[in-house]
Amino acid sequence: MLKRVGVESAAEAYLELLAARGIEYFFGNAGTDFAPIVEAYAKRLAQGIVLPRPITVPHEVPAVAMAHGYAMVTGRPQAVMVHVIVGTANALGGIMNAARAHAPILFTAGRTPITEGHLPGARNRYIHWAQESFDQGALVREFVKWDYELRTGAQLETVVDRALAVACADPPGPVYLTLPREVLAERMETIEYADPSRAPRNSATLADAGAIAEAARILTAARNPIIIAKASGRDPGAVAPLVRLAEALGAPHWDQWHSHVNFPQDHPLHGGYDPAPYLAEADAIVAVESDVPWIPKLAAPRPEAKVIQVAMDPLFSRYPIRGFPADLALAGTTRLTLAALAEAIVAARPDSAQVAARRQRWEADHSRRRAAWEGAARAVAGDRPIDMAWLSRCLGDLLDESTIVVNEYDLDVTQTCFSAPGSYFASSPAAGLGWGLGAALGAKLAAPEKTVICAVGDGAYIFGSPTAAHFVSRAYNLPILVVIFNNRAWNAVKRATRSYAPDGWAVRTGAMPMSDLEPAPDYELICQASGGHGERVEDPAELHHALGRALRVVREERRQALLNVICKKP
Ligand SMILES: Cc1ncc(C[n+]2csc(CCOP(=O)(O)OP(=O)(O)O)c2C)c(N)n1
């Protein structure tokens, strides 16, 4: 059906189209380039039109992370708009995160006015000359799937539809659209668009039947098949077929550097988080949405072990170098591939005694491992400063089906147990710090009925532009709980130095410049400054109580909360 709506400007038509295409939120970090957008918003709000809701995010890092967080929970893109080249530069780390994590985002920026004359929107501030670049898209081109500059209001429908379709097509990711001020200011009387959109939407795809059959043959013949996954839980529908595959084989599943719930972690075939010690005994490996199934320098499978890579894009073609072998690469929609593979294995009737024997071994391993992890946390339960394992265990004790955890760095996943798809998210492999706070706010926006907990290191917290994040939480009523694993250091840098030079100067002298975060601020006051509940926790015996208090504030008072937990310093 064709819909016609009266508008005054291209900016207004643009907002109308975004709303029509299901964009609910417009995360904005504004500048002079926004004037036509602000004007159009004012008119829409005066008319009682609420979508897409404008959200002021006073730093680009949480702005992009919020769109990322929203997309990771819903699978749907939202719009982010930043200020010309400088806002784009501030946002870029978050765009890299989204690109590598396959989060669809409509990332947009104003473009400084082009003309020096009297056109509506033309240059009228001194910055408008210096803020032009030869090729604004080049700033982000390597990390977006598509970039374009809007040339005229007349092409709005095509451009918006194409941007969203490309962002959502598998493998999804951010796209970049620049919006010159004169174009946004262009006078229009109406916009006419197809409602619903007729933009192409790629259907799901499945690897060819021959390849699936061959993979099933390899796996049924294997004596010791294992499964490794990192991000297949991006599609919550991929969890059940992965369980069916593991059960059909009696094979263990490892989450490795996992960013999602790929497999219920309480399932007896869940092997934990480190498959490296088991690689050498495996004769067949299924690597599912794993960009790095192992680190060759540290531990690798035997050369004769068969490797099956299952992913939307098993080549990870946007990575310049990645040399992991594959006897079979099953490209396509992971949930469909896994379901077909599980079905083919069941149909091939693997030796049931062998399957049962394998299952028995891995089930016993699972119980032993979980008990050992719990024991390790209990052994340090009384330590002061607090041990991160104990903090993680206390946090894990409070999780339920209605909780989403966003982890940027320090939550010890051996101390928690997630089984519901979509209940745990960790950083992108691009590892641009500062993602956690914004991602948690975006998750809360996407799932307001859930309790959202953000676990961050003190370093990650600072990178997340906390004043901006706490501002957003209060301004838009997004109560989340932030738990800072405060070791007053960048332990990642210390660890890297130790493993690089185990007997070197830094280890021998104990001096590690550029890795300490002292004197540490009273982080709890930063949350309090935005009306939140903030507590410093030093006593390990207080942890459960402090977490309980903070959760009550978040759930019942609907205010944000922050626990600054003083942990051991590495
Ligand atoms: C934007 C960005 N800058 C720097 C880094 C390098 N880096 C990786 S981890 C890390 C320290 C994180 O500190 P914290 O969150 O306190 O966790 P910890 O390492 O202490 O466990 C740094 C600086 C990065 N990943 N991203």
PDBQT file of the ligand as one rigid body, heavy atoms in Angstrom, charges set to zero:
ROOT
HETATM    1  C1  LIG A 601      39.394   1.322  23.546  1.00  0.00    +0.000 C 
HETATM    2  C2  LIG A 601      40.350   0.369  24.165  1.00  0.00    +0.000 A 
HETATM    3  N1  LIG A 601      41.492   0.846  24.714  1.00  0.00    +0.000 NA
HETATM    4  C3  LIG A 601      42.379  -0.002  25.298  1.00  0.00    +0.000 A 
HETATM    5  C4  LIG A 601      42.157  -1.343  25.316  1.00  0.00    +0.000 A 
HETATM    6  C5  LIG A 601      43.192  -2.307  25.894  1.00  0.00    +0.000 C 
HETATM    7  N2  LIG A 601      42.707  -2.973  27.098  1.00  0.00    +0.000 N 
HETATM    8  C6  LIG A 601      42.185  -4.195  27.081  1.00  0.00    +0.000 A 
HETATM    9  S1  LIG A 601      41.673  -4.718  28.564  1.00  0.00    +0.000 SA
HETATM   10  C7  LIG A 601      42.173  -3.292  29.282  1.00  0.00    +0.000 A 
HETATM   11  C8  LIG A 601      42.030  -3.096  30.762  1.00  0.00    +0.000 C 
HETATM   12  C9  LIG A 601      40.626  -3.252  31.249  1.00  0.00    +0.000 C 
HETATM   13  O1  LIG A 601      40.606  -2.910  32.607  1.00  0.00    +0.000 OA
HETATM   14  P1  LIG A 601      39.485  -3.425  33.570  1.00  0.00    +0.000 P 
HETATM   15  O2  LIG A 601      38.165  -3.224  32.958  1.00  0.00    +0.000 OA
HETATM   16  O3  LIG A 601      39.725  -2.781  34.887  1.00  0.00    +0.000 OA
HETATM   17  O4  LIG A 601      39.690  -4.975  33.666  1.00  0.00    +0.000 OA
HETATM   18  P2  LIG A 601      40.988  -5.775  34.173  1.00  0.00    +0.000 P 
HETATM   19  O5  LIG A 601      41.930  -5.823  33.026  1.00  0.00    +0.000 OA
HETATM   20  O6  LIG A 601      41.563  -5.078  35.348  1.00  0.00    +0.000 OA
HETATM   21  O7  LIG A 601      40.485  -7.137  34.512  1.00  0.00    +0.000 OA
HETATM   22  C10 LIG A 601      42.731  -2.433  28.363  1.00  0.00    +0.000 A 
HETATM   23  C11 LIG A 601      43.233  -1.088  28.695  1.00  0.00    +0.000 C 
HETATM   24  C12 LIG A 601      40.949  -1.800  24.703  1.00  0.00    +0.000 A 
HETATM   25  N3  LIG A 601      40.625  -3.093  24.653  1.00  0.00    +0.000 N 
HETATM   26  N4  LIG A 601      40.075  -0.923  24.169  1.00  0.00    +0.000 NA
ENDROOT
TORSDOF 0
